[in-house]
Amino acid sequence: MSRPTTAVIDTQAFIANYRHAKSLAPDSRALAVIKANAYGHGAVQLARALGDEADAFGVACSEEAMELRESGIANPIALLEGVFDPAEIGNAALHDLSVAIHSPVQLDWLLSARPVRPLRVWLKVDTGMHRLGFAPHELHAVYRQLVDSPNVRDVVLMSHFACADETANPATTNQLARFERAIDGIEGARSLANSAAVMAWPATHGDWIRPGIMLYGSSPLDGDTQQSTALSPVMRLESRLIAMHDLAAGEAIGYGARYVCDRPTRVGVVAIGYADGYPRHAPDGTPVVVNGRRTQLIGRVSMDMLTVDLSTQAEARIGDPVQLWGDQLSANEVAARCDTISYELFTRITRRVHCRYR
Ligand SMILES: *Cc1c(COP(=O)(O)O)cnc(C)c1O
């Protein structure tokens, strides 16, 4: 027997979500974003599942790319933040990694390197998010230096949206217009769209879409529910009941006695806590599914356990299955209750949780 806390990963759902992203942007290639260990889902396993079908993979850094290369993944891979020191340029060329160039420092490193072969560059333009990238007025000069360098194979023009999840916000259209002005007169592939833009802003699709969260079956769009999208959840986070108690009105549960029973209450204890990645700040009332039926969290989440209301489940027994999010409960709904986003829930799953691939 082992602790039943498990993330079941549905690789077929991942493939279906990738195909769905491609069907929304039929004229674009797709960089499947699997940074941060595929948003907590297991980058090597999901990259293998997609295989040759993936046009390319996107990761944050060389370490993430090398984990894929060492596992035999041969697809093109892009480093979305580029390199963090000049020695990484040589390594990128050696292992056929393409690199984002977002700053003058990175540009110098690339131009002064002696890579074994020229690299593909994702040249980042800052069109309003003000995180990474060259200002629009700098772009032509930077582009010229890149295409004149023997170290550069080709250049993809890239930008990133700040508000694409807000489907009524004009910021995305404004960023697109700035992008088009900045790259006016420049040849080269274009790449702007994260998942939200793939789903809601077709004018931004360009030559390369960069879907991330949608591949894991979670919609980034305002107000989307699991049912309203064609996406299938990839992760099912599960555990089991390990204890039950019948408490009288007035009794309190767990640390800080946060929840006090207002009536006789049957409480169930579930083997998952914040050390597994379940959010400690989940409030009373956060949905939890026990035996396929929704109930709610009551009491503070502790390191290894949490507690749920079983008052409506007289038949519940120790060992019964519990789903924290997945096909019966969307991660977006749990995230909304916890003042966060599904991205954070997924990436916080810790290595204590068994991952099982289907
Ligand atoms: C993470 C990332 C994406 C994917 O974003 P999603 O919202 O998960 O689709 C796309 N582009 C870049 C540059 C990223 O860093």
The ligand as a Gaussian input file, in Angstrom:
#p B3LYP/6-31G(d) Opt

LIG

0 1
 C        4.232000      30.534000     -21.220000
 C        4.233000      31.232000     -22.528000
 C        3.207000      30.990000     -23.465000
 C        2.001000      30.116000     -23.180000
 O        1.030000      30.868000     -22.472000
 P       -0.397000      30.235000     -22.125000
 O       -1.142000      31.355000     -21.495000
 O       -0.130000      29.135000     -21.144000
 O       -0.973000      29.741000     -23.384000
 C        3.321000      31.595000     -24.699000
 N        4.368000      32.413000     -24.991000
 C        5.359000      32.673000     -24.117000
 C        6.465000      33.576000     -24.504000
 C        5.307000      32.100000     -22.845000
 O        6.293000      32.371000     -21.983000

